[in-house]
Amino acid sequence: MNLRNAFSLNEDELPAAERETLIQSLAEFVVKRGLSVPAILALDMHRPLAHTMGAGVVVMTPILGPLFGLARMEQAKSLLTSRDGVECLIQRIEELTVLKSGGLNDVSRGEAPS
């Protein structure tokens, strides 16, 4: 009896283009509202629980599905249960935050503030 994949939620990965579109739209949503720091902090703190949160999305789909759409819930589950989904989202939020702020400031380049 093989139980290796008995509790696997990740049987259907998102296609690469769809995954990138989802990450981009989530990152833009966060950066546009000025929530980069709290989002990165929350995602980083809960990274070990990402797979569990993916299972939580599956459990909450009957309640949240009508609000967000079943396809969106499936995308969220796939992103959270993938090995590097949360990390890619954090990196994209950081990239967009740097772009929004106009690049690196003097302090982050190692120069003393005047």
QUIQUICOR-V175377 format. One record per residue. RES is the residue in one small letter. SS is DSSP state (helix for helix, strand for strand, loop for the rest). Layout:
# QUIQUICOR-V175377
RES_SS / RES_SS
This chain:
# QUIQUICOR-V175377
m_loop / n_loop / l_loop / r_loop / n_loop / a_loop / f_loop / s_loop / l_loop / n_loop / e_loop / d_loop / e_loop / l_loop / p_loop / a_helix / a_helix / e_helix / r_helix / e_helix / t_helix / l_helix / i_helix / q_helix / s_helix / l_helix / a_helix / e_helix / f_helix / v_helix / v_helix / k_helix / r_loop / g_loop / l_loop / s_helix / v_helix / p_helix / a_helix / i_helix / l_helix / a_helix / l_helix / d_helix / m_helix / h_loop / r_helix / p_helix / l_helix / a_helix / h_helix / t_helix / m_helix / g_helix / a_helix / g_helix / v_helix / v_helix / v_helix / m_helix / t_helix / p_helix / i_helix / l_helix / g_helix / p_helix / l_helix / f_helix / g_loop / l_helix / a_helix / r_helix / m_helix / e_helix / q_helix / a_helix / k_helix / s_helix / l_helix / l_helix / t_helix / s_loop / r_loop / d_loop / g_helix / v_helix / e_helix / c_helix / l_helix / i_helix / q_helix / r_helix / i_helix / e_helix / e_helix / l_helix / t_helix / v_helix / l_helix / k_helix / s_loop / g_loop / g_loop / l_loop / n_loop / d_loop / v_loop / s_loop / r_loop / g_loop / e_loop / a_loop / p_loop / s_loop
